[in-house]
Amino acid sequence: MPSPSTNGPTAKSPKKALKATASNSGMENGESPSGPSNGVYPHFESDASRHRSLPGTTNPQSTLAYFWDLASVDPNVRLTAAVSLITALSGMQADHDRNRAEDSEDDAELDADSAGHRRCRLLRGLSSSRNGAREGFALVLTELLRMLSFLRVSTVLDLLDSLTLSSKGFKGQEEREMLFARIFCFRSILLSEMLLRPHTTPASTARIAKYLLECAAEKTYLQEASFEILIGIFEQKVSRGGSDEAVAIVKETLTGGIATVEHLWLAVVAQQAFSERKLKFNWESLLGEEWERSDPLLHPANRERLGDLLKDTSLVCPRLHSVWFALRDIVCSQNSPIPLQEFWNHFVDSTLFSSTVERKFVGLRVFEEFLSGVGKKQIPYIFSENLLKCLISNLRSADSLLKSTAKSIVKKITTIARKRNEVSLQIALQLIGKRGNIKFDQITGTKTVEKLIESLDEAQVDTYVDHLIETFIKQATNKDEDAVDGEPSLVDSHRLWAVDQMLLLTRNTKIPKSRSSLAKVVKFLSAHAFFAVNATDSALLLSPPTPPVSPNIREQLQARLASALSDLVRADLDKRESAEKKKATQEQMWFYVAVKHIADIEKSKAAQLVVQLSEEAIQAKSEAWKLVAGIRNRVSAIDVKSDVHLIPQLVSMEILFLYVILQAYSDEESATQVFGDIEQCYLRLLPESSAPEAIEVLVDTALSILSNSSVLGRTLGENVFRAFCSRMTPAAITLLFEIIFTGEGSAGAEELFEDAQEVIDGEEDAAEEPAKANGVEKSQSKNVEDGEGDAGREDGHDHDDDDDDDDNDDDDDDDDDDDDDDDAESEASEVPEEFRQKIMEALGEQAPEADDGNNSDESEFFDDDQMAVFDDKLAEIFAERKAKVARKGVNLQALQFKQRVVDLLDIFVLRQPEHPVIIDMLVPSLKVAIDTSFQKDANQLHNKIASFISSRLAKVKESPKCTAETGLAVLSEIHAMARKAPAPKFVGLYSVEPPAGASTERSSPAKKAKKAKTDKPADTGVDSTKGEGLSPVASAYAASLREYMKHRKSRLRPSLFLDLAKKHPTIALELFPAVAEILSEKSGVVQKGHRVSQSFDLMSTVFQNLPAKSDDAALLARVREAIRLLGQILVRVVGGAVSSKDKGVSPEELKDTLKATNTAVRHAKKWLGAEISEAVNQASLSKALQQLETKPELSKPSIKNLVKVIDDALTKR
């Protein structure tokens, strides 16, 4: 008898083999043939007493637990039990083989009695519907049949028949369980490959096929499972040379023709297999004349019959029928009998997507499976019109029955695109193509197309750009007939979408794109933003658009070009390239690419400039080009090793001149005005021998560009500021703060913007005009009543024209036209109460008391003269309201401008952390933060400046350089402001980094006394006479600490001193004498328990943040002195607590004080070691702490424990 270990399949470890079996069969995933699964089969639930002992085991129930665990619902538990059971059965079989080695060959097939009994248990378990019994028992049975190579198929079938014979007395549930047991057993035989063994006869194969057909005929819910096993047997036989048995299976099954979809499944699989192996088979004689084409069955001539059969797959169960997987593999293969396009159009698109919801569900699932199997060139075939219509409609509808299915489909699309990025572009083009919708993401509320674009490679992105350009250029002219007044035409809508997609490429950093693709985008936008292209010029990438570009789209193109250049310039700045790299890539600067392309197009006859430039603008443009050429020559001659800092400054000036040239085509008045300022800045700033005042002129020019409220202006202003940060002067910084310090409201806006008052006055004049022209006509008055006159326009979007520039520069307002219209209607329908009250006042006595529902005409209340007076009053009300709206817009623009200036300050501190000017920024920044906190509409500005102080100024990595006098003056002024803080919440802003000069120049007491006589600082609130021997920073903090501790209503807070202790503990060590002085008996502070606990918390924080022990003798001496003072202070505090009767330190405050002392002692011990006892004067401290027992409220166990801990820390080494 052969040993199981000698067989190929059993060479694997049991666990690996079982995992492979479970993976192939799907048993461990809980998959089973569909159908009812309830009830318990009695044969499985047998008593343990029925089991005999296993050979080689001492426990008769050693395998019983494994059988029980095989029915667990947890796949991991089932797998573990299966491994253990297979291992036990393998050992039993090996023992039996050794014991029967001398037996005759007739007994070779005899098995161990107990092992055979357990095979019977496995077969019985297949009929149990308890939890996961069928999956678990089938898994072990499969591996057991694979292991026992001597076992014959006929033997297993006989045993199965004896255990699962059906009887007329069986109930419906028992009958179902028997049928399921057979199905699972046949599947185990198939997966164990028993049918491929030499001793397996054709009769055994035919017997299994007969049983499977009987099961399929018995119960419809077993048809798919039965044919799945039958087709598996067919494929095994035909692949291993058993073609006769495979043919027999086909003939036996299809003798009566193709009546069900399962028959069709077997037929198409068989035809494909016979075709691949070139086996001849007479399909026509088998199937008869019921089919137009019997070979192949997948033929357009059989469209109706195939369609009827495939429709039935939607009636089986929600899971996709397995026939579709076979059809996918056949149709997507190279030797498919039918092209994929014909198959999809005939049998999927027109059959499933133009029918019921159930069939549409099947169609979506079919599409999902085909999508993972088709190639790149086959993608367009499955994205049919009906499919996309079904997908889009279900994604758009909130209450669609197939919405969740559609969402899973688009999720699957993006998943496949990430794994197979070669199909990403094809899928994206189908979704936004003619069959889909050009605004697929917008109308479906998904980001499918955007995610697909992110998965492209550079070559595919370039192809996508070409597609967008073609979409813009070629638009059907007849679609314009659908345009409605006041709305963009469909052509404009599609073109705007294409332009926005180009802008997305420049903005989205996740999309991999080459510079050539981006250059193509920039050149396209530049060409159609300023030119009417009337001929093709391939060298300049020019093609005439059909129909011509409308003025509205041209304005949008100009705005998108500005946004694209802003994104690209910012991206280049963020790269932080070296000077050599910047010099090498100067020719590829995006501004130069755009402006140079515009200049080249001007020379071409294929396009015509849409604006007529004035002589002044042409002159400014010509001069700017000369300066650009001069800058480029200078950059090419620069030695990057010696003059490396000049390159970014020259490049920034070049971009400014290019910006002037670009502005000349859209806003020549602004361009000519700013050109002179930029030219003067360039001539005065470069070379560097210029006067310091030149940088102030440049800052003023940068602010002028920054005030343009456009994204591009902001980018250029920041770029200039970034390049010239190193040359900033106090006067230049003062210019920035003057902008921020301007007043709020219309007065401040008028001070910042020259035309602010003109805008407001213009709105007032425009509204007052009807009143000046002898009142308003009655027809207009009637329009007011109907909500269609001035009231409706004023309350709606009457100043849309004034806001176009702002809208164009916003990054997210491109596709919100419909939403804006809805908002306008909503605003027009909601009348503010203040406005309503003024109307009532204008009506006077004729005002109705309440809305009684009567639609009376106003003519019943007014005569002609009264109506004229009423119209005049209405005009005044509208004028006032319109001016109010204008003032609000200007005020908002001023606040946004101030926020941009704060961004400039942030850039300066980030790039020049050691610049001395930073010291001068501390006090003004704090003042701005305080002032803006009380302004009504300046909340965002306050948050930005507060964030700038706390995250930038307070955490500067390299302290700015300054003299001791300057640092002390600034720090003292900051502390003086902190003492006068309007609210406690502002105190945290004053915890800024101490100036470097002030914190390092520490002098001796004699030198400080001498200096105090000769150079007295201004009265800043610092008591310098009590700071002898301290550094300037420590002296300032000591004075503030005294003020906080001694004054109950002080506005200072502990965070001011704790921040110093955390950031600069060595400086904070100098505060200990001040703490000792504050907590002296004379001061009376020692009796204030909360101040005492805060003082000890401060001293403890200092010790916690000390650096690691070093050889610094001076620092060691300061640590020793600090711990000595802490001991003295504690003795004084304890004495005061014990002696006080009515007030003093409470038990809880004393407990906090002792906890802080313990922490300080532990950290000081790291520096002093055993010397700490002497330094702290342990004898005096212990004596003082013992006095706590004399006062009952201070002798609590928690306090005693803390005293003991402190004593142990001082004594133990």
Secondary structure by P-SEA (a helix, b strand, c coil): cccccccccccccaaaaaaaaaaaacccccccccccccccccccccccccccccccccccccaaaaaaacccccaaaaaaaaaaaaaaaaaaaaaaaaaaccccccccccccaaaaaaaaaaaaaccccccaaaaaaaaaaaaaaaaaccccaaaaaaaaaacccccccccaaaaaaaaaaaaaaaaaaaaacccccccccaaaaaaaaaaaaaaaaacccaaaaaaaaaaaaaaaaaaacaaaaaaaaaaaacccccccaaaaaaaaaaaaaaaaaccccccccccccccccccccccccaaaaaaaaaaacccccccccaaaaaaaaaaacccccccaaaaaacccccccccccaaaaaaaaaaaaaaaaccccccccccccaaaaaaaaaaaacccccaaaaaaaaaaaaaaaaaacccaaaaaaaaaaccccccccccccccaaaaaaaaaccaaaaaaaaaaaaaaaaccccccccccccccccaaaaaaaaaaaaaaaaaccccccccaaaaaaaaaaaaaaacccccccccccccccccccccaaaaaaaaaaaaaaaaaaaaaaaaccccaaaaaaaccccaaaaaaaaaaaaaacccccccccccaaaaaaaaaaaaaaaaaaaaaaaccccccccaaaaaaaaaaaaaaaaaaccccaaaaaaaaaaaaaaaaaacccccccaaaaaaaaaaaaaaacccaaaaaaaaaaaaaacccccaaaaaaaaaaaaccccaaaaaaaccaaaaaaaaaaaaaacccccccccaaaaaaaaacccaaaaaacccccccaaaaaaacccccccaaaaaaaaaaaaacccaaaaaaaaaaaccccccccccccccccccccaaaaaaaaaaaaaaaaaaaaaaaaaaaaaaaaaaaaaaaaaaaaaaaacccccccccaaaaaaaaaaaacccccaaaaaaaaaaaaacccccccccccccaaaaaaaaaaaaaaaaaccccccccccccccccccccccccaaaaaaaaaccccccccccccccccccaaaaaaaaaaaaaaacccccccaaaaaaaaaccccccccaaaaaaaaacccccccccaaaaaaaaaaaaaaaaaccccccaaaaaaaaaaaaaaaaaaaaaaaaaaaacccccccaaaaaaaaaaaaaaaaaaaaccccccccccaaaaaaaaaaacccccccccaaaaaaaaaaaaaaccc
